[in-house]
Amino acid sequence: MHTAISNAYEKEIEMLLAQANTTISKQKDALVKANDQGQLQEKIAELEAEHLAERKQSQKDFGDYKASIKSKETKMEEEHFMKY
């Protein structure tokens, strides 16, 4: 009788341990997934910041180019009118 109760307790303990291990595994997987999601969010934020910086630089470069072309155009017009 004593061994039957002992065996029942051992089986119940094994079942509880298995459930606990399953719960821990699920929580661990959820943490890993959340961490991965957080890293993705950080990477997206980095890429957005990089994109904005490149966009600003491109706009500045284009503005400088337009100013340079306008200056050359004005100079050419002045030279043309001086000849005639």
Phi, psi and omega per residue, in radians:
M1 nan -0.737 -3.123
H2 -1.084 -0.717 -3.140
T3 -1.213 -0.562 3.111
A4 -1.129 -0.750 3.112
I5 -1.173 -0.730 3.111
S6 -1.050 -0.810 3.126
N7 -1.091 -0.709 3.122
A8 -1.098 -0.764 3.112
Y9 -1.116 -0.740 -3.141
E10 -1.089 -0.750 3.114
K11 -1.118 -0.708 3.122
E12 -1.145 -0.713 3.104
I13 -1.122 -0.758 3.105
E14 -1.068 -0.716 3.120
M15 -1.128 -0.767 3.118
L16 -1.114 -0.714 3.102
L17 -1.120 -0.715 3.112
A18 -1.096 -0.755 3.109
Q19 -1.114 -0.729 3.125
A20 -1.110 -0.757 3.109
N21 -1.090 -0.699 3.108
T22 -1.106 -0.792 3.128
T23 -1.086 -0.773 3.132
I24 -1.099 -0.741 3.118
S25 -1.072 -0.763 3.129
K26 -1.098 -0.730 3.134
Q27 -1.172 -0.680 3.108
K28 -1.091 -0.798 3.108
D29 -1.073 -0.702 3.122
A30 -1.115 -0.694 3.110
L31 -1.137 -0.748 3.120
V32 -1.081 -0.785 3.138
K33 -1.094 -0.761 3.123
A34 -1.106 -0.698 3.117
N35 -1.125 -0.793 3.107
D36 -1.054 -0.739 3.121
Q37 -1.086 -0.728 3.109
G38 -1.104 -0.713 3.109
Q39 -1.142 -0.660 3.092
L40 -1.123 -0.727 3.123
Q41 -1.082 -0.734 3.120
E42 -1.106 -0.759 -3.136
K43 -1.116 -0.719 3.110
I44 -1.083 -0.759 3.125
A45 -1.088 -0.724 3.093
E46 -1.064 -0.825 -3.119
L47 -1.123 -0.671 3.100
E48 -1.107 -0.771 3.129
A49 -1.101 -0.750 3.119
E50 -1.090 -0.754 3.137
H51 -1.078 -0.780 -3.141
L52 -1.104 -0.713 3.124
A53 -1.125 -0.754 3.122
E54 -1.142 -0.674 3.134
R55 -1.123 -0.772 3.109
K56 -1.058 -0.768 -3.134
Q57 -1.127 -0.721 3.114
S58 -1.100 -0.734 3.110
Q59 -1.119 -0.690 3.107
K60 -1.135 -0.813 3.126
D61 -1.044 -0.733 3.141
F62 -1.162 -0.702 3.081
G63 -1.078 -0.744 3.090
D64 -1.093 -0.738 3.136
Y65 -1.090 -0.796 3.138
K66 -1.062 -0.737 3.130
A67 -1.111 -0.709 3.129
S68 -1.112 -0.788 3.140
I69 -1.131 -0.741 3.129
K70 -1.072 -0.731 3.122
S71 -1.091 -0.789 3.120
K72 -1.103 -0.707 -3.136
E73 -1.110 -0.773 3.125
T74 -1.096 -0.757 3.134
K75 -1.088 -0.736 3.132
M76 -1.136 -0.692 3.116
E77 -1.122 -0.729 3.134
E78 -1.105 -0.755 3.112
E79 -1.115 -0.654 -3.126
H80 -1.161 -0.775 -3.136
F81 -1.219 -0.485 3.112
M82 -1.229 -0.557 -3.129
K83 -1.252 -0.535 -3.060
Y84 -1.892 nan nan
